[in-house]
């Protein structure tokens, strides 16, 4: 069951899918329709999941409020199938965890890890796609590299 993002509890679980390229406005419009359909139908063993999403130029973020019903393995698999379908439709890779997203000024950049390691600096703001809840997402998704797992690539 789709709920507006503003009504999603701060403890809601999140899944972040990072694209390997910037999504254009037509793609974002179509993806919004597909994710709304997912949310309207998404369930765990027949129980409707209270869910929402946020779209950004490089990201799909899915949220599930598990205060009533937990997302099950099968329900998570069904959401991944939708993301894979979108990926195939637009020739996008949402599953390469070795692509690192960061801010360069106001612009989001994505580089393969090996390229990222060559330009890393202690002042970088990176996207911490390991956040687990809406609250963490809102507070720590864009974080100083020093506060993320990527800090290990800073020179000592």
C-alpha positions as CSV (number, residue, x, y, z in Angstrom):
1,X,0.0,0.0,0.0
2,X,1.5,3.3,-1.1
3,X,1.8,6.0,1.5
4,X,3.2,9.5,0.9
5,X,6.9,9.8,1.9
6,X,6.0,12.4,4.5
7,X,3.9,9.8,6.3
8,X,6.7,7.2,6.4
9,X,7.9,6.5,9.9
10,X,11.5,7.4,10.7
11,X,12.2,3.8,11.6
12,X,11.0,2.5,8.2
13,X,13.5,0.2,6.4
14,X,15.2,1.5,3.3
15,X,16.7,-0.1,0.2
16,X,18.8,2.2,-2.0
17,X,19.5,1.3,-5.6
18,X,22.3,3.4,-7.2
19,X,22.4,3.8,-11.0
20,X,25.5,3.6,-13.1
21,X,24.3,6.7,-14.9
22,X,22.1,9.7,-14.4
23,X,18.4,9.1,-15.1
24,X,16.7,11.5,-17.4
25,X,13.3,13.2,-16.7
26,X,11.4,10.8,-19.0
27,X,12.9,7.8,-17.3
28,X,12.2,9.2,-13.9
29,X,8.5,9.9,-14.8
30,X,8.1,6.3,-16.0
31,X,10.0,4.8,-13.1
32,X,7.7,6.8,-10.7
33,X,4.7,5.1,-12.3
34,X,6.3,1.6,-12.0
35,X,7.3,2.2,-8.3
36,X,3.8,3.5,-7.5
37,X,2.4,0.3,-9.0
38,X,4.9,-1.8,-6.9
39,X,3.9,0.0,-3.7
40,X,0.2,-0.4,-4.4
41,X,0.6,-4.2,-4.8
42,X,3.6,-4.9,-2.5
43,X,2.7,-7.4,0.2
44,X,4.3,-10.0,2.5
45,X,2.4,-13.2,2.6
46,X,-0.8,-11.4,1.6
47,X,-0.4,-8.6,4.1
48,X,0.0,-5.1,2.5
49,X,3.3,-3.4,3.1
50,X,3.1,0.3,4.0
51,X,5.7,1.7,1.6
52,X,6.9,4.6,-0.4
53,X,9.8,5.7,-2.5
54,X,12.0,8.7,-3.4
55,X,13.6,9.1,-6.8
56,X,16.7,11.1,-7.5
57,X,18.8,11.5,-10.7
58,X,21.0,8.6,-9.7
59,X,19.0,6.7,-7.1
60,X,15.8,4.7,-6.3
61,X,15.1,4.6,-2.6
62,X,12.4,2.3,-1.4
63,X,10.9,2.5,2.2
64,X,8.8,0.0,4.1
65,X,7.2,0.8,7.4
66,X,7.5,-2.6,9.2
67,X,5.6,-1.5,12.3
68,X,2.6,-3.6,11.1
69,X,4.1,-6.1,8.7
70,X,7.7,-7.0,8.0
71,X,9.0,-7.3,4.5
72,X,9.6,-11.0,3.9
73,X,12.2,-12.6,1.7
74,X,9.7,-13.2,-1.0
75,X,8.4,-9.6,-0.8
76,X,11.9,-8.3,-1.0
77,X,12.6,-10.6,-4.0
78,X,9.5,-9.1,-5.7
79,X,10.8,-5.6,-5.3
80,X,14.2,-6.6,-6.6
81,X,12.4,-8.1,-9.6
82,X,10.8,-4.7,-10.4
83,X,14.2,-2.9,-10.0
84,X,15.8,-5.5,-12.4
85,X,12.9,-5.0,-14.9
86,X,13.5,-1.2,-14.8
87,X,17.3,-1.8,-15.2
88,X,16.7,-4.0,-18.2
89,X,14.2,-1.6,-19.7
90,X,16.6,1.4,-19.5
91,X,19.9,-0.5,-19.8
92,X,21.0,0.6,-16.3
93,X,23.0,-1.2,-13.7
94,X,21.5,-0.7,-10.2
95,X,23.5,-3.6,-8.6
96,X,27.2,-2.6,-9.1
97,X,28.3,-1.9,-5.5
98,X,31.7,-1.0,-6.7
99,X,30.4,2.3,-8.1
100,X,30.8,5.1,-5.6
101,X,28.6,8.2,-5.6
102,X,29.8,11.5,-4.2
103,X,29.2,15.2,-4.5
104,X,31.5,17.5,-6.5
105,X,30.1,20.8,-5.5
106,X,26.4,20.4,-6.0
107,X,26.7,17.8,-8.7
108,X,26.5,14.0,-8.0
109,X,29.3,12.0,-9.6
110,X,29.7,8.2,-9.8
111,X,33.0,6.5,-10.3
112,X,34.2,2.9,-10.2
113,X,35.9,2.3,-6.9
114,X,39.4,2.2,-8.4
115,X,38.9,5.6,-10.0
116,X,37.3,6.9,-6.9
117,X,40.3,5.9,-4.8
118,X,42.6,8.1,-7.0
119,X,40.6,11.3,-6.3
120,X,39.5,10.7,-2.7
121,X,39.9,13.6,-0.2
122,X,39.0,14.1,3.4
123,X,36.6,16.9,2.5
124,X,34.5,14.7,0.2
125,X,30.8,14.2,0.8
126,X,29.7,10.7,-0.3
127,X,26.4,8.9,-0.5
128,X,26.2,6.4,2.3
129,X,24.0,3.8,0.7
130,X,24.4,1.6,3.8
131,X,21.8,3.6,5.9
132,X,19.1,1.3,7.2
133,X,16.2,3.5,8.1
134,X,14.4,6.6,6.9
135,X,15.8,8.5,9.8
136,X,19.4,7.5,9.0
137,X,18.7,8.4,5.4
138,X,17.5,11.9,6.2
139,X,20.4,12.5,8.6
140,X,23.3,10.6,7.2
141,X,22.8,9.6,3.5
142,X,25.0,12.4,2.4
143,X,27.9,12.2,4.8
144,X,31.5,13.2,5.2
145,X,33.7,10.4,3.8
146,X,35.3,10.3,7.3
147,X,32.0,9.0,8.7
148,X,31.6,6.2,6.2
149,X,33.1,2.8,5.3
150,X,35.0,4.7,2.5
151,X,37.2,6.4,5.1
152,X,39.6,3.5,4.8
153,X,40.7,5.0,1.5
154,X,41.9,8.2,3.0
155,X,45.6,8.5,3.3
156,X,46.9,8.3,6.9
